[in-house]
């Protein structure tokens, strides 16, 4: 069952009209109609409210309750194997989230360091920049290593709603940061400082990736 049919069935199960659901979500009736006819998918900020209205998880809304059972039949696995896989996936998801969280924290430390080390600590700018780059490198290494080592085994295609959503978010943020970077850099001519915006961009993207990971979504760029 595709997501548009699932959205339609869930709304009907709650005896809600498109107008009533639209009012609860703060959107138009036409938006609900487009979701249920496959013309568009719910925006990221509407997923959680939809789940709360229907009393289901994000996985159940976006993937469907029966997917795990169907995969189990095709792979000739039983309930015991499925349970073991679920436990292993959950453990890996937790470890991955911890790894990404450490990476995000290190990015914060790097930004804090470069902000205070020279003006307040009187440190040599070259040395301060070198330490800053080192911390960023460690943060990137921890993040990438966590993503590689702790895979959940939940295969999702690049065309899945979750990956489409992540791709759209990343493209919008990248465009906004690029515009701000160019405008500020040309106005101030402080090219040696404004590049820090890209570190902030990387930090924001890691936070978004962490949110998706905590919800059990394996995003692909």
DAQUINOR-V247707 format. One record per backbone hydrogen bond with DSSP energy under -0.5 kcal/mol. CO is the residue of the C=O (numbers start at 1). NH is the residue of the N-H. If there is no record, write none. Layout:
CO_NH, CO_NH
This chain:
2_6, 3_7, 4_8, 5_9, 6_10, 7_11, 8_12, 9_13, 10_14, 11_16, 12_15, 17_21, 18_22, 19_23, 20_24, 21_25, 22_26, 22_27, 28_32, 29_33, 30_34, 31_35, 32_36, 33_37, 34_39, 34_40, 35_38, 43_46, 43_47, 44_47, 44_48, 46_50, 47_51, 48_52, 49_53, 50_54, 51_55, 51_56, 57_61, 58_62, 59_63, 59_64, 64_67, 66_70, 67_71, 68_72, 69_73, 70_74, 71_75, 72_77, 73_76, 78_82, 79_83, 80_84, 81_85, 82_86, 83_87, 84_88, 85_89, 86_90, 87_91, 88_92, 89_93, 90_94, 91_95, 92_96, 93_97, 94_98, 95_99, 96_100, 97_101, 98_102, 99_103, 100_104, 101_105, 102_106, 103_107, 104_108, 105_109, 106_110, 107_111, 108_112, 109_113, 110_114, 111_115, 112_116, 113_117, 116_120, 116_121, 117_123, 118_122, 124_128, 125_129, 126_130, 127_131, 128_132, 129_133, 130_134, 131_135, 132_136, 133_137, 134_138, 135_139, 136_140, 137_141, 138_142, 139_143, 140_144, 141_145, 142_146, 143_147, 144_148, 145_149, 146_150, 149_151, 153_155, 154_156, 157_160, 160_164, 161_165, 162_166, 163_167, 164_168, 165_169, 166_170, 167_171, 168_172, 169_173, 170_174, 171_175, 172_176, 173_177, 174_178, 175_179, 176_180, 177_181, 178_182, 179_183, 180_184, 181_185, 182_186, 183_187, 184_188, 185_189, 189_191, 190_193, 190_194, 191_195, 193_196, 194_197, 195_198, 195_199, 196_199, 196_200, 197_201, 198_202, 199_203, 200_204, 201_205, 202_206, 203_207, 204_208, 205_209, 206_210, 207_211, 208_212, 209_213, 210_214, 211_215, 212_217, 213_216, 216_218, 217_219
